[in-house]
Amino acid sequence: MTENSTTTSIIEKTVFPILFALSFSHLLNDTIQSLIPAIYPIIKTSYHLSFSQIGLITLTFQLAASLLQPFVGLYTDKKPQPYSLAIGMGFTLIGLISLSQSTHFYTILLSVCFIGIGSSIFHPEASRMAHAASGGKRGLAQSVFQLGGNAGSSLGPLLAAWIIVPYGQFSVIWFSVIALLAIIILTYVGNWYRGFMLSRSKKINIQTVVNQFSRTKVIFSVCILLLLIFSKYFYMASLTNYFTFYLIDKFHVSVQTSQIYLFVFLFSVAAGTLLGGPIGDKIGRKYVIWASILGTAPFALLLPHANLFWVGVLIVPIGMILASAFSAILVYAQELIPGKVGLVAGLFFGFAFGMGGIGSALLGKLADSTSIEYVFNVCAFLPLIGLLTGFLPNIETKKK
């Protein structure tokens, strides 16, 4: 069923079992994805890769995970696909098995491409389903959904340290069990969503969303939101993909120790995820966006100059504050462009993945030509782009 541009269909109450199932599936999906950067130190040594090649692996994955997302979202806005999530996880399963068997740089690229395609199918429609199960609490629903993804991202480095580092690249295949579990759960979610669409075709509860802004103002606001996504995910790319190398290079820690520090950062991201959505539901998305991106700046600027102990301290508030941004930005954009839930989710998830990939490639090239420490000094200034939030309009939702 197609939603029009001035109304958003909701159900009467929040369906928490579905939100938790989507969140857990997001955890499983992003746990698999996080294995890719987590094994970089291993494959860099095994295949004698440069930082530029490491960046290219991330770019390939992120582009595959981003380019299709707006089109998937646009299509499912018109024709929802209840079982597309399980199908997408099937692509991820193929990529995971292929990655465990890869013996060449180019087969690694092909493997991460399959995992990226699975992600591009998963995120827009899963976000739509979370919106459908929200009962009107859209910020909370997106935060619960994002919590699973960020928690999964934090598990990758730990699993890599405990399993992949001791047992090697082939042990990646053991994680195919996770993909199979996700397929089972997502089939259950698909059954619920199919029933939801059938019931909605008989009785529709609608919430009117008043869009008082001109087309020019909407486009300008979306451009600002995308610049904020750029600042967040370029900075995240430096930490997610190169933080382990930074710690090893500057402080001479072991690979396992560096993975634990990366886990602390990613776990902080997961812990902070729940803040943005519910707070935005109460006080407004714009204030959360202000605090979550610009508020990261003081800690980010201090990080390159801190010793190992203070690095471990600073990455906690950086992760927690920065994490609250995406849910607030996504729901703000969905309210800015009402009735296009899947398209907005696909655009912003896709752009976020794309920026992460491009950022990783460019930062890898910069690290090769300068140093990994120089990269972190440059990236420390990215959160200051959060000042652009001041140009965003205040959005008021007319509640039912």
C-alpha positions as CSV (number, residue, x, y, z in Angstrom):
1,M,0.0,0.0,0.0
2,T,1.3,3.5,-0.9
3,E,1.4,6.2,1.8
4,N,0.6,9.7,0.5
5,S,2.7,12.8,1.0
6,T,0.6,14.3,3.9
7,T,-0.2,11.3,6.0
8,T,1.6,8.6,7.9
9,S,-0.2,5.4,8.8
10,I,0.4,4.1,12.3
11,I,-0.9,1.3,14.5
12,E,-2.6,1.9,17.8
13,K,0.2,0.8,20.1
14,T,3.9,0.1,20.1
15,V,4.6,-3.6,19.2
16,F,7.7,-4.2,21.3
17,P,8.2,-7.9,20.4
18,I,8.6,-6.8,16.7
19,L,10.8,-3.9,17.6
20,F,13.0,-6.2,19.7
21,A,13.1,-8.8,16.9
22,L,14.1,-6.2,14.4
23,S,16.7,-4.8,16.9
24,F,18.1,-8.3,17.5
25,S,18.2,-9.0,13.8
26,H,20.0,-5.7,13.3
27,L,22.5,-6.9,16.0
28,L,23.1,-10.1,14.1
29,N,23.4,-8.2,10.7
30,D,25.9,-5.6,12.0
31,T,27.9,-8.2,14.0
32,I,28.6,-9.9,10.7
33,Q,29.4,-6.5,9.0
34,S,31.7,-5.5,11.9
35,L,33.9,-8.6,11.3
36,I,35.1,-6.9,8.1
37,P,37.1,-4.1,9.7
38,A,37.9,-6.3,12.7
39,I,39.9,-8.7,10.6
40,Y,41.9,-5.9,8.8
41,P,45.0,-6.3,10.9
42,I,45.0,-10.1,10.0
43,I,44.5,-9.8,6.3
44,K,46.8,-6.8,6.0
45,T,49.6,-9.0,7.3
46,S,48.6,-12.2,5.5
47,Y,48.2,-10.6,2.1
48,H,50.7,-7.7,2.5
49,L,48.0,-5.1,1.9
50,S,48.6,-1.3,2.0
51,F,46.4,1.1,3.9
52,S,45.0,2.2,0.5
53,Q,43.9,-1.4,-0.2
54,I,42.3,-1.7,3.3
55,G,40.4,1.5,2.5
56,L,39.3,0.0,-0.9
57,I,37.9,-3.0,0.8
58,T,35.8,-0.8,3.0
59,L,34.8,1.4,0.1
60,T,33.6,-1.6,-1.9
61,F,31.6,-2.9,1.0
62,Q,30.1,0.5,1.9
63,L,29.2,1.4,-1.8
64,A,27.5,-2.0,-2.2
65,A,25.7,-1.3,1.1
66,S,24.7,2.3,0.1
67,L,24.0,2.7,-3.6
68,L,21.0,0.3,-3.6
69,Q,19.4,1.6,-0.4
70,P,17.4,4.6,-1.7
71,F,16.1,2.5,-4.6
72,V,15.1,-0.3,-2.2
73,G,13.4,2.3,0.0
74,L,11.6,4.0,-2.9
75,Y,10.3,0.6,-4.2
76,T,9.1,-0.6,-0.8
77,D,7.3,2.6,-0.1
78,K,5.1,1.7,-3.1
79,K,5.2,-2.1,-2.8
80,P,6.2,-3.3,0.7
81,Q,8.1,-6.6,0.7
82,P,7.6,-8.5,4.0
83,Y,10.2,-11.2,3.3
84,S,12.9,-9.0,1.7
85,L,14.8,-8.9,4.9
86,A,15.3,-12.7,5.0
87,I,16.3,-12.6,1.3
88,G,18.8,-9.8,2.0
89,M,20.3,-11.9,4.8
90,G,20.8,-14.7,2.3
91,F,23.1,-12.5,0.3
92,T,25.0,-11.7,3.5
93,L,25.3,-15.5,4.2
94,I,26.9,-16.0,0.7
95,G,29.3,-13.2,1.3
96,L,30.3,-14.5,4.7
97,I,31.1,-18.0,3.4
98,S,33.0,-16.6,0.5
99,L,35.1,-14.3,2.8
100,S,36.2,-17.3,4.9
101,Q,37.4,-19.0,1.7
102,S,39.1,-16.0,0.0
103,T,42.7,-16.3,-0.8
104,H,43.2,-13.1,-2.9
105,F,42.5,-9.4,-2.6
106,Y,39.9,-9.4,-5.4
107,T,37.9,-12.3,-3.9
108,I,37.9,-10.4,-0.6
109,L,36.4,-7.5,-2.5
110,L,33.7,-9.7,-4.1
111,S,32.9,-11.2,-0.7
112,V,32.4,-7.9,1.1
113,C,30.3,-6.8,-1.9
114,F,27.8,-9.6,-1.3
115,I,27.6,-8.7,2.4
116,G,27.1,-5.0,1.4
117,I,24.2,-6.0,-0.9
118,G,22.5,-7.9,1.9
119,S,22.9,-4.8,4.1
120,S,21.4,-2.5,1.4
121,I,18.3,-4.7,1.3
122,F,18.0,-5.0,5.1
123,H,18.2,-1.4,6.4
124,P,15.4,0.5,4.5
125,E,12.7,-2.1,4.9
126,A,13.7,-2.9,8.5
127,S,13.4,0.8,9.3
128,R,10.0,0.9,7.6
129,M,8.9,-2.1,9.8
130,A,10.2,-0.4,12.9
131,H,8.2,2.7,11.9
132,A,5.1,0.5,11.5
133,A,5.6,-1.1,14.9
134,S,6.3,2.2,16.7
135,G,2.7,3.1,17.6
136,G,3.6,6.7,16.9
137,K,6.8,6.7,19.1
138,R,9.0,7.0,16.1
139,G,12.1,8.2,17.8
140,L,12.0,5.4,20.4
141,A,11.4,2.8,17.7
142,Q,14.4,4.0,15.6
143,S,16.6,4.1,18.7
144,V,15.6,0.5,19.7
145,F,16.3,-0.5,16.1
146,Q,19.7,1.3,16.0
147,L,20.6,-0.1,19.4
148,G,20.8,-3.6,18.0
149,G,23.0,-2.4,15.1
150,N,25.4,-0.6,17.2
151,A,25.6,-3.4,19.8
152,G,26.3,-5.8,16.9
153,S,29.1,-3.5,15.6
154,S,30.7,-3.5,19.0
155,L,30.8,-7.3,19.2
156,G,32.8,-7.7,16.0
157,P,36.2,-6.7,17.5
158,L,35.7,-8.9,20.5
159,L,34.7,-11.9,18.4
160,A,37.7,-11.2,16.2
161,A,40.0,-11.0,19.2
162,W,38.6,-14.3,20.7
163,I,38.0,-16.3,17.6
164,I,39.4,-15.0,14.3
165,V,42.8,-13.8,15.6
166,P,43.6,-17.2,17.3
167,Y,42.0,-19.4,14.6
168,G,42.6,-17.4,11.4
169,Q,40.5,-16.2,8.5
170,F,38.7,-19.5,7.9
171,S,37.0,-19.2,11.3
172,V,34.8,-16.5,9.7
173,I,32.6,-19.3,8.4
174,W,31.5,-20.1,11.9
175,F,29.5,-16.9,11.9
176,S,27.3,-18.3,9.2
177,V,25.2,-19.7,12.1
178,I,24.4,-16.1,13.0
179,A,23.1,-15.4,9.5
180,L,20.9,-18.5,9.5
181,L,19.5,-17.4,12.9
182,A,18.7,-14.0,11.5
183,I,16.9,-15.5,8.5
184,I,14.6,-17.4,10.8
185,I,13.8,-14.3,12.9
186,L,13.3,-12.1,9.9
187,T,10.9,-14.6,8.4
188,Y,8.8,-14.4,11.6
189,V,8.9,-10.5,11.3
190,G,7.9,-10.8,7.7
191,N,4.9,-12.9,8.7
192,W,3.8,-10.1,11.2
193,Y,4.3,-7.4,8.7
194,R,2.3,-9.2,6.1
195,G,-0.6,-9.5,8.6
196,F,-0.1,-5.8,9.5
197,M,-0.5,-4.7,5.9
198,L,-3.6,-6.9,5.5
199,S,-5.2,-5.4,8.6
200,R,-4.2,-1.9,7.6
201,S,-6.0,-2.3,4.2
202,K,-9.2,-2.8,6.2
203,K,-8.8,-0.1,8.8
204,I,-6.3,2.8,8.7
205,N,-5.4,5.0,11.6
206,I,-3.6,8.1,10.4
207,Q,-1.6,10.8,12.0
208,T,-1.6,14.1,10.1
209,V,1.9,15.6,9.6
210,V,1.9,19.3,8.7
211,N,4.7,20.2,6.4
212,Q,4.8,24.0,6.5
213,F,8.1,24.4,4.5
214,S,8.7,25.1,0.9
215,R,10.4,22.7,-1.5
216,T,13.5,24.8,-1.5
217,K,13.6,24.9,2.4
218,V,13.1,21.1,2.5
219,I,16.0,20.5,0.0
220,F,18.2,23.0,1.9
221,S,17.5,21.2,5.2
222,V,18.1,17.8,3.7
223,C,21.5,19.0,2.4
224,I,22.4,20.2,5.9
225,L,21.4,16.8,7.4
226,L,23.5,15.1,4.8
227,L,26.5,17.3,5.7
228,L,26.0,16.3,9.4
229,I,25.9,12.7,8.3
230,F,29.1,13.3,6.4
231,S,30.9,14.7,9.5
232,K,29.6,11.9,11.8
233,Y,30.5,9.0,9.5
234,F,33.9,10.4,8.3
235,Y,34.8,10.7,11.9
236,M,33.4,7.2,12.7
237,A,35.4,5.8,9.7
238,S,38.6,7.0,11.3
239,L,37.8,5.2,14.6
240,T,36.1,2.1,13.3
241,N,38.7,1.3,10.6
242,Y,41.9,2.8,11.8
243,F,41.7,3.1,15.6
244,T,43.4,-0.3,16.1
245,F,46.3,0.8,13.8
246,Y,46.5,4.1,15.6
247,L,46.9,2.4,19.0
248,I,49.4,-0.2,17.7
249,D,51.5,2.5,16.0
250,K,51.5,5.1,18.8
251,F,51.3,3.0,21.9
252,H,52.7,-0.3,20.6
253,V,49.9,-2.4,22.0
254,S,49.1,-5.9,20.7
255,V,46.3,-6.6,18.2
256,Q,44.1,-8.2,20.9
257,T,44.5,-5.1,23.1
258,S,43.7,-2.8,20.3
259,Q,40.5,-4.8,19.5
260,I,39.4,-4.4,23.1
261,Y,39.8,-0.6,23.0
262,L,37.8,-0.7,19.7
263,F,35.2,-2.7,21.5
264,V,35.0,-0.1,24.3
265,F,34.4,2.6,21.8
266,L,31.8,0.6,19.8
267,F,30.0,-0.5,23.0
268,S,29.9,3.2,24.1
269,V,28.2,3.9,20.7
270,A,25.7,1.2,21.4
271,A,25.0,2.4,24.9
272,G,24.4,6.0,23.7
273,T,22.1,4.9,20.9
274,L,18.9,4.8,23.0
275,L,19.3,8.4,24.1
276,G,18.6,10.3,20.9
277,G,15.3,8.9,19.8
278,P,13.3,9.1,23.1
279,I,14.7,12.5,24.0
280,G,13.9,13.8,20.6
281,D,10.3,12.6,21.0
282,K,10.1,14.8,24.1
283,I,12.1,17.9,23.4
284,G,12.6,18.0,19.6
285,R,15.0,16.4,17.2
286,K,16.9,19.6,16.5
287,Y,18.2,19.9,20.0
288,V,19.4,16.3,20.0
289,I,21.2,16.8,16.7
290,W,22.9,19.9,18.2
291,A,24.1,18.1,21.2
292,S,25.1,14.8,19.6
293,I,27.4,16.1,16.9
294,L,28.7,19.4,18.2
295,G,28.9,18.0,21.7
296,T,31.5,15.4,20.5
297,A,34.0,18.1,19.4
298,P,35.8,18.9,22.7
299,F,36.5,15.2,23.3
300,A,37.5,14.6,19.7
301,L,39.9,17.5,19.8
302,L,41.6,16.1,22.9
303,L,41.9,12.5,21.7
304,P,45.0,12.8,19.5
305,H,46.9,14.5,22.3
306,A,46.0,12.0,25.1
307,N,48.0,9.1,26.5
308,L,46.8,5.5,26.4
309,F,44.8,5.8,29.6
310,W,43.0,9.0,28.6
311,V,42.4,7.6,25.1
312,G,40.4,4.8,26.8
313,V,38.5,7.4,28.8
314,L,37.8,9.8,26.0
315,I,36.4,7.2,23.5
316,V,33.5,6.5,25.9
317,P,31.9,10.0,25.8
318,I,32.8,10.3,22.1
319,G,30.9,7.1,21.3
320,M,27.9,7.8,23.6
321,I,27.4,11.4,22.4
322,L,27.9,10.8,18.7
323,A,25.6,7.7,18.8
324,S,22.5,9.7,19.6
325,A,22.7,11.6,16.3
326,F,21.5,9.2,13.7
327,S,18.1,8.3,15.1
328,A,17.3,11.9,15.6
329,I,18.5,12.9,12.1
330,L,16.5,10.0,10.5
331,V,13.2,10.7,12.2
332,Y,13.7,14.5,11.7
333,A,14.1,13.8,7.9
334,Q,11.1,11.5,7.9
335,E,9.0,14.3,9.5
336,L,10.4,16.8,7.0
337,I,9.4,14.6,4.1
338,P,6.2,12.8,5.4
339,G,4.9,9.7,3.7
340,K,8.3,8.6,2.4
341,V,9.6,6.5,5.2
342,G,11.4,3.9,3.1
343,L,12.9,6.4,0.7
344,V,14.2,8.6,3.6
345,A,15.6,5.6,5.4
346,G,17.3,4.3,2.3
347,L,18.7,7.7,1.4
348,F,20.2,8.3,4.9
349,F,21.3,4.8,5.6
350,G,22.8,4.6,2.1
351,F,24.5,8.0,2.4
352,A,25.9,7.1,5.9
353,F,27.3,3.9,4.5
354,G,28.7,5.6,1.5
355,M,30.4,8.3,3.5
356,G,31.9,5.7,5.8
357,G,33.3,3.9,2.7
358,I,34.6,7.0,1.0
359,G,36.0,8.3,4.3
360,S,37.8,5.0,4.9
361,A,39.4,5.0,1.4
362,L,40.5,8.7,1.6
363,L,41.8,8.3,5.1
364,G,43.7,5.2,4.1
365,K,45.3,7.1,1.3
366,L,46.1,9.9,3.7
367,A,47.6,7.5,6.2
368,D,49.9,6.0,3.5
369,S,51.1,9.4,2.4
370,T,51.5,10.9,5.9
371,S,50.9,8.8,9.1
372,I,48.1,7.3,10.9
373,E,48.6,9.8,13.8
374,Y,48.2,12.7,11.3
375,V,44.8,11.2,10.2
376,F,43.5,11.4,13.7
377,N,44.7,15.0,14.2
378,V,42.8,16.0,11.0
379,C,39.6,14.1,11.8
380,A,39.4,15.7,15.3
381,F,37.9,18.8,13.7
382,L,35.1,17.1,11.8
383,P,32.5,17.3,14.7
384,L,32.7,21.1,14.4
385,I,30.5,20.8,11.3
386,G,27.7,20.3,13.8
387,L,27.4,24.1,13.9
388,L,25.4,23.8,10.7
389,T,22.5,22.5,12.8
390,G,21.6,26.1,13.6
391,F,20.3,26.5,10.0
392,L,17.7,23.7,10.4
393,P,14.1,24.7,10.8
394,N,12.0,23.7,13.9
395,I,9.6,21.0,12.9
396,E,6.2,20.7,14.7
397,T,4.1,17.6,14.3
398,K,0.4,18.0,14.6
399,K,-0.6,15.1,16.8
400,K,-3.9,13.2,16.3
